[in-house]
Amino acid sequence: MSASREKKQRQNTGPSERSAKLQQEQAAQKRQIIIYSVIGGVVAVLVAALLIWNSGFFQARATALTLGNEQLTTAELSYHYYDARYYYASMGPYVGFDTTKGDDEQFFSEEDNQTYRDYFMETALKSAQRDLALAEQAVKDGHTEDEIRDSLDATIASFKSQASSGGYSYGAYLRAVYGPYMTPEVFEKMTARSLMAQLAKSEKGNALYEGYQQSDLYAYYEENADALDTIEYSHLYFAIPTVNDKDADGNVLPDEELNKLKQDAKDGAKKDAEAALEAVKGGSSFQSQIDKYELTTAADHAKVVGTGKISSAYSGQLLAMDQDDCQLVETDSGYYVISFHGRYLVDEPTRDVRHILVQAESTTGEENKLVAPTDEAWAAAKAKMDEIQAAWDSSDKSEDAFAKLANEKSDDGGSNTNGGLYQRVPQGRFVSEFDEWLFDSARKAGDVDLAQHVAAADALVSEDYCGYHLMYYVGENEPVWMGSARSSLATADLDEWTDGLTESYPAVEAGGASYLGK
């Protein structure tokens, strides 16, 4: 092959130097486009991830607590955390809690180096542990969520109503109450669990309450007589007047002059107390001394159940006194004159009763005073009661029939879900018309009667009402003190039972808990 032909062949079979360089530049540009595309895709993913992170999506679903074999997410634990926090957040400055600071930035107990977050978290862990243990016990006992469905629906409806009233969506309101990770699904799940827990606890508590024998109750009384005995006594209190530490011109008084004024005030209070003591020892009534000295902290004759209702300033001295003895008790703030009249255990039976209340519509006057119902309001209430009585008269007149009517018709929110039943009622608990009928010595089980109650002329709306009672007498029950003993025993035993259940659900805090309280 000639040289010229070889050169020509090379020119025909390969790129020129310029062409090769162009191809290299194009390849490099293509690689650069690919790299930028990949980087752009990575950045887009990172931006999306950051947005999702800031939304709380990942934090809400992180494991915050392990309870035995169950794991709670941050959102689920926040249900208990914010329940524990609610009181302090709502009371704010009254309890020294600043809602503008992080929970971990302020101390619940400086002495123990415990922050509010520490305290809320400790409470939340115990609450979550207890709810899970009790809810699973409810299932073991044969209960299902169908039994708490009405309560759950009512709770959800209440939260939705509150949300609407405040201009929130349901979800936004839940986040405002339970923190940024709460969702409707989590709230409803945890509320259902809590209601199941209450079901198990209530059932066990009722079984314990009813299960004690009288021997158990008397044994409890022997150890707790001071809490169960009725104590009668009288007392007067002469407070030491507060002394102003400045003169009429606003100048601070010298120590010597101030101390003299304080001593004079103390001596004056003591002198009056000693004079009152001599007067009552001489036969004057405590009421006469109350009137004479215009005392506001005093009682002519007090009757209370348990020493817990007596001032600790003199309760010890009072119970050590002989009957009708009188003594002077000195404290840093003043002087008490006390007289002990006796202590005893009230052993009279209480009574059980069902009732249906129909209130007569009334209005509120000055200072929250009740304005008596009009004649028309009384007539409307009586017409409603007449219908109830007609339904009763047409029934089989059994206790069950009365209970059904009470649930359907009664205006008494305290008993219209349990058949209008009040148990272990002591004399004097209800309005006079009701009380006199209930404790009539001739009363027999199954008696039914109607009473009209008219509130006192100066009654407060929050303390009294006007209306009709249809009453069904059930029968006698244990004395009040036995009910108190049962309650105390059941509370202690229920706590012990619950603690035993929770031992199978050891609580271990996990990373998701760190998102709460910051």
C-alpha positions in Angstrom: 0.0 0.0 0.0 1.3 3.4 -0.9 1.9 6.0 1.7 -0.8 8.2 0.3 -3.3 5.4 0.3 -2.5 4.5 3.9 -3.0 8.1 5.0 -6.3 8.2 3.2 -7.4 5.0 4.8 -6.6 6.3 8.3 -8.6 9.4 7.6 -11.6 7.3 6.5 -11.5 4.9 9.5 -11.0 7.1 12.6 -12.1 10.5 14.0 -10.1 13.5 13.4 -8.3 15.1 16.3 -10.9 17.9 16.4 -13.7 15.4 16.2 -12.2 13.3 19.0 -11.8 16.4 21.2 -15.4 17.3 20.6 -16.6 13.9 21.5 -14.6 14.0 24.8 -16.2 17.4 25.7 -19.6 16.0 25.0 -19.0 12.9 27.1 -17.7 15.1 29.9 -20.8 17.3 29.7 -23.0 14.3 29.7 -21.3 12.9 32.8 -21.7 16.3 34.5 -25.4 16.4 33.7 -25.8 12.9 35.2 -23.8 13.9 38.3 -25.9 17.1 38.7 -29.1 15.0 38.3 -28.0 12.6 40.9 -27.0 15.4 43.3 -30.3 17.1 42.6 -32.2 13.9 43.4 -30.3 13.5 46.6 -30.9 17.1 47.7 -34.6 16.7 46.9 -34.8 13.5 49.0 -32.9 15.3 51.8 -35.3 18.3 51.7 -38.3 16.0 51.7 -36.9 14.1 54.6 -36.2 17.4 56.5 -39.7 18.5 55.9 -41.1 15.2 57.2 -38.8 15.3 60.2 -39.9 18.9 61.0 -43.5 17.7 60.8 -42.9 15.2 63.6 -43.7 12.2 61.5 -40.7 10.2 62.5 -40.6 11.4 66.1 -44.2 10.6 66.7 -43.6 7.0 65.6 -40.3 6.4 67.4 -40.3 3.9 70.3 -40.5 5.9 73.6 -41.3 3.2 76.1 -41.2 -0.6 76.3 -43.7 -2.2 78.7 -43.0 -5.9 78.9 -43.6 -7.1 75.3 -45.4 -3.9 74.2 -43.8 -0.8 72.7 -45.3 2.7 73.0 -44.5 5.4 70.5 -43.7 9.0 71.4 -47.3 9.9 70.4 -48.8 7.2 72.7 -46.6 8.2 75.6 -47.5 11.8 75.1 -51.1 10.9 76.1 -49.9 10.1 79.6 -47.2 12.8 79.7 -49.6 15.6 79.0 -52.2 14.2 81.3 -49.5 14.5 84.1 -48.6 18.0 82.9 -52.2 19.3 82.6 -52.7 20.5 86.2 -49.4 22.4 86.4 -49.8 23.9 83.0 -53.4 25.1 83.8 -52.4 26.5 87.2 -49.2 28.1 85.9 -48.0 30.8 88.3 -50.0 29.5 91.2 -47.8 26.4 91.4 -44.6 28.0 90.1 -44.7 26.4 86.6 -43.7 28.6 83.7 -45.3 27.4 80.4 -43.0 29.6 78.4 -40.0 27.5 79.4 -39.1 23.9 78.6 -40.2 21.4 81.2 -36.6 20.4 81.6 -35.5 24.0 82.3 -37.3 24.3 85.6 -37.3 22.3 88.9 -40.2 20.4 90.4 -37.9 19.7 93.4 -34.6 21.5 93.6 -33.8 19.5 96.7 -34.0 16.2 94.7 -32.6 17.9 91.5 -35.8 16.8 89.8 -37.1 18.9 86.9 -40.7 19.1 85.9 -39.9 16.9 82.9 -38.5 14.3 85.2 -41.6 14.4 87.3 -44.1 14.3 84.4 -42.1 11.5 82.7 -42.1 9.5 86.0 -45.8 9.9 86.4 -46.4 9.2 82.7 -44.5 5.9 82.8 -46.4 4.7 85.8 -49.7 5.7 84.2 -48.9 3.9 81.0 -47.8 0.9 82.9 -50.9 0.8 85.0 -53.3 1.4 82.0 -51.8 -1.4 80.0 -51.7 -3.9 82.9 -55.3 -3.2 83.8 -56.7 -3.1 80.3 -55.2 -6.5 79.5 -56.6 -7.8 82.8 -60.0 -6.6 81.7 -59.7 -8.7 78.5 -58.6 -11.7 80.6 -61.7 -11.2 82.7 -63.9 -11.4 79.6 -64.5 -7.8 78.9 -64.5 -6.3 75.4 -64.3 -2.8 74.0 -68.1 -3.0 73.2 -68.6 -2.3 76.9 -66.8 1.0 76.8 -67.9 2.1 73.3 -70.6 4.5 74.6 -68.1 6.2 77.0 -65.4 6.3 74.3 -67.9 7.9 71.8 -69.0 10.4 74.4 -65.3 11.4 75.1 -64.6 11.8 71.4 -67.8 13.9 71.0 -66.8 16.1 73.9 -63.4 16.8 72.5 -64.8 17.5 69.1 -67.3 19.9 70.7 -64.5 21.7 72.6 -62.4 21.9 69.5 -65.3 23.4 67.5 -66.1 25.9 70.3 -62.4 27.1 70.3 -62.2 27.3 66.5 -60.0 24.3 66.2 -60.2 21.2 64.0 -60.4 18.0 66.0 -56.8 17.1 65.3 -55.4 20.5 66.0 -57.2 20.6 69.3 -55.8 17.2 70.3 -52.3 18.6 69.5 -53.0 21.7 71.6 -53.9 19.5 74.6 -51.6 16.5 74.2 -48.6 18.0 72.3 -47.4 18.1 68.7 -47.3 14.3 68.1 -50.9 13.5 69.0 -53.3 12.2 66.4 -57.0 11.3 66.5 -56.1 7.7 66.0 -53.6 7.6 68.9 -55.9 9.6 71.2 -58.8 7.2 70.6 -56.6 4.1 71.0 -55.2 5.4 74.3 -58.6 6.6 75.6 -60.1 3.2 74.9 -57.2 1.5 76.8 -57.8 3.9 79.7 -61.5 3.1 79.8 -60.8 -0.6 79.7 -58.4 -0.1 82.6 -61.0 1.7 84.6 -63.4 -1.1 83.9 -61.0 -3.7 85.4 -60.2 -1.5 88.3 -63.8 -0.6 89.1 -64.8 -4.3 89.0 -62.0 -5.3 91.3 -62.6 -2.4 93.7 -66.3 -3.2 94.0 -65.5 -6.9 94.7 -63.0 -5.9 97.4 -65.4 -3.3 98.9 -68.2 -5.8 99.3 -66.0 -8.7 100.3 -64.9 -7.6 103.8 -66.6 -9.3 106.8 -67.7 -7.4 109.8 -64.7 -8.8 111.8 -62.4 -7.1 109.2 -64.2 -3.8 109.8 -64.0 -3.9 113.5 -60.4 -4.8 113.4 -59.8 -1.8 111.2 -61.7 0.4 113.6 -59.5 -0.7 116.5 -56.5 0.6 114.6 -58.1 3.8 113.3 -60.6 4.9 115.9 -59.3 8.5 115.7 -60.3 8.7 112.1 -63.8 7.1 112.6 -65.0 8.3 116.0 -67.4 11.3 116.1 -65.9 14.0 118.3 -67.9 16.9 119.9 -66.1 20.0 121.1 -66.2 23.8 121.3 -63.5 26.3 120.5 -62.6 30.0 120.3 -59.7 31.6 118.5 -58.1 34.9 119.5 -55.6 35.9 116.7 -52.7 38.1 117.6 -53.3 41.3 115.6 -50.7 42.2 112.9 -48.6 45.2 113.8 -47.6 47.8 111.2 -43.8 48.2 111.1 -44.1 51.8 109.9 -45.3 55.0 111.5 -48.0 57.4 110.1 -45.4 59.1 107.9 -44.3 55.8 106.4 -41.0 55.6 108.3 -39.8 52.2 109.5 -40.2 51.9 113.3 -37.1 51.3 115.4 -36.8 47.6 116.5 -37.4 48.4 120.2 -40.6 50.3 119.5 -41.8 47.6 117.0 -41.1 44.8 119.4 -43.1 46.6 122.1 -46.0 46.9 119.8 -45.9 43.2 118.9 -45.7 42.3 122.6 -48.7 44.5 123.4 -50.7 42.9 120.6 -49.8 39.4 121.9 -50.7 40.4 125.5 -54.0 41.8 124.4 -55.0 38.6 122.6 -53.9 36.5 125.5 -55.8 38.7 128.0 -59.1 38.3 126.0 -58.6 34.6 125.7 -58.0 34.2 129.4 -61.1 36.2 130.2 -63.2 34.1 127.8 -61.7 30.9 129.4 -62.8 32.0 132.8 -66.2 33.0 131.5 -67.0 29.6 130.0 -65.6 27.8 133.0 -68.0 29.9 135.0 -71.0 28.7 133.0 -71.1 31.1 130.1 -71.8 29.6 126.7 -69.2 29.6 123.9 -71.7 31.4 121.8 -71.8 34.3 124.2 -68.0 34.7 123.9 -68.2 34.5 120.1 -70.7 37.3 120.1 -68.8 39.4 122.7 -65.5 39.3 120.9 -67.0 39.1 117.4 -64.9 36.0 116.6 -64.9 34.5 113.1 -62.9 31.4 113.9 -65.0 29.6 116.6 -67.7 27.1 117.2 -70.3 27.0 120.0 -70.6 23.2 119.6 -68.9 21.3 116.7 -69.5 17.7 115.8 -67.0 16.1 113.4 -66.0 12.6 112.3 -62.3 12.0 112.7 -59.5 14.1 114.2 -58.5 15.1 110.6 -61.2 17.7 110.7 -59.9 19.3 113.9 -57.1 21.9 113.8 -53.7 20.3 114.4 -52.9 23.3 116.6 -54.9 21.7 119.4 -56.3 18.3 118.4 -53.7 16.4 120.5 -54.6 18.4 123.6 -58.3 18.2 123.0 -58.4 14.4 122.9 -56.4 14.1 126.0 -58.8 16.3 128.0 -61.5 15.1 130.4 -65.1 15.6 129.3 -66.3 19.2 129.4 -62.9 20.4 130.6 -61.7 23.8 129.2 -58.1 24.8 128.4 -56.1 27.6 126.8 -53.8 26.6 124.0 -51.0 29.1 122.9 -49.7 29.1 119.3 -47.3 31.5 117.5 -50.3 33.2 115.8 -52.8 33.3 118.6 -54.7 31.6 121.5 -57.4 28.9 121.5 -59.9 28.2 124.2 -61.1 24.7 123.8 -63.6 22.4 125.5 -63.9 18.6 124.9 -67.4 17.2 125.1 -66.9 13.5 124.2 -66.1 11.0 121.5 -68.1 7.9 120.3 -68.7 5.6 117.4 -71.9 6.3 115.6 -73.3 2.8 115.0 -76.8 3.5 113.7 -77.7 2.0 110.4 -77.8 4.1 107.3 -80.5 3.8 104.6 -80.5 3.0 100.9 -83.0 4.9 98.6 -83.7 5.4 95.0 -85.2 8.7 93.7 -86.3 10.5 90.6 -85.8 14.3 90.6 -87.8 16.8 88.5 -86.4 20.3 89.0 -88.6 23.4 88.6 -86.9 25.8 86.3 -85.5 28.8 88.2 -83.3 31.8 87.4 -80.3 33.4 89.0 -80.4 36.7 90.8 -77.9 39.0 92.4 -74.8 37.4 94.1 -75.7 34.0 92.5 -78.9 33.8 94.6 -81.6 31.5 93.4 -84.8 33.2 92.2 -87.8 31.1 93.1 -89.6 29.3 90.1 -92.7 30.9 88.7 -96.1 29.3 89.1 -95.8 28.2 85.5 -92.4 26.6 86.1 -93.8 24.7 89.1 -96.8 23.6 87.0 -94.5 22.3 84.3 -92.4 20.4 86.8 -95.5 18.9 88.4 -96.9 17.9 85.0 -93.6 16.0 84.2 -93.7 14.3 87.6 -97.4 13.3 87.0 -96.3 11.5 83.8 -93.5 9.7 85.7 -95.9 8.6 88.4 -98.4 7.4 85.8 -95.6 5.3 84.2 -94.7 4.0 87.7 -98.4 3.1 88.4 -98.6 1.2 85.2 -95.4 -0.8 85.8 -95.0 -3.9 87.9 -93.9 -1.6 90.7 -90.6 -3.4 91.3 -87.3 -1.8 92.3 -86.0 -2.6 88.8 -88.9 -0.7 87.2 -88.2 2.3 89.4 -84.5 2.2 88.5 -85.3 2.1 84.8 -87.6 5.2 85.2 -84.9 7.0 87.2 -82.3 6.4 84.4 -84.8 7.7 81.8 -86.4 10.6 83.6 -84.5 11.9 86.6 -82.8 15.4 86.5 -80.3 14.2 89.2 -77.0 13.9 87.3 -75.5 12.2 90.4 -77.8 9.1 90.2 -79.5 9.0 86.8 -77.1 6.4 85.5 -77.4 4.0 88.4 -81.1 3.8 88.8 -81.4 6.8 91.1 -79.6 4.8 93.9 -78.0 6.3 96.9 -76.5 3.9 99.4 -75.4 4.2 103.0 -77.2 7.5 103.4 -76.8 9.0 106.9 -79.5 11.1 108.5 -79.2 14.8 107.6 -77.6 14.3 104.2 -80.6 15.2 102.0 -83.0 18.1 102.1 -85.3 18.1 105.0 -88.5 16.9 103.2 -86.5 13.9 101.8 -84.6 13.3 105.0 -87.7 13.2 107.2 -89.4 10.7 104.9 -86.4 8.5 104.6 -85.7 8.2 108.3 -89.3 7.8 109.4 -89.3 4.9 111.9 -92.3 3.4 110.1 -90.6 3.2 106.8 -90.7 -0.2 105.0 -88.8 -1.6 102.0 -90.7 -0.8 98.8 -92.4 2.4 100.1 -92.8 5.1 97.4 -93.8 8.7 98.0 -93.6 12.2 96.5 -92.0 15.2 98.2 -91.7 18.8 97.1 -88.6 20.8 98.0 -88.6 24.6 98.0 -85.2 26.2 98.4 -84.5 28.7 101.2 -85.1 32.3 100.2 -81.4 33.2 100.3 -80.1 30.0 98.8 -77.3 30.0 96.3 -78.0 28.5 92.9 -74.9 26.3 93.3 -76.1 24.9 96.7 -79.9 24.4 96.4 -82.8 24.0 94.0 -86.5 23.6 93.8 -88.3 20.5 92.6 -90.1 17.2 93.2 -88.7 14.0 94.5 -90.3 10.6 93.8 -88.7 8.3 96.4 -88.4 4.5 96.6 -87.2 3.1 100.0 -84.8 0.2 99.5 -83.9 -0.6 103.2 -81.3 -0.3 105.9 -77.6 -0.6 105.4 -74.4 -0.5 107.5 -73.4 2.4 109.7 -71.4 5.2 108.1 -68.2 4.2 109.7 -68.3 0.7 108.2 -68.6 2.2 104.7 -65.5 4.4 105.5 -63.7 1.3 106.7 -64.6 -0.6 103.6 -63.4 2.3 101.4 -60.1 2.6 103.2 -59.4 -1.2 103.1 -60.5 -1.5 99.5 -58.3 1.4 98.4 -55.2 -0.1 100.1 -55.9 -3.6 98.7 -56.7 -2.3 95.2 -53.4 -0.5 95.1 -51.6 -3.6 96.1 -53.4 -5.7 93.5 -52.7 -3.1 90.8 -49.0 -3.0 91.8 -48.9 -6.7 91.5 -50.3 -6.6 87.9 -47.8 -3.9 86.8 -44.8 -6.0 87.9 -45.3 -8.1 84.7 -44.9 -4.9 82.6 -41.5 -3.5 83.5 -41.1 0.1 82.0 -38.0 0.8 80.1 -37.7 4.3 78.6 -36.5 4.5 75.0 -35.2 7.2 72.7 -38.5 8.5 71.6 -39.2 9.8 75.1 -36.5 12.4 74.6 -38.9 14.3 72.3 -41.3 15.1 75.1 -40.9 18.1 77.5 -38.2 19.9 75.6 
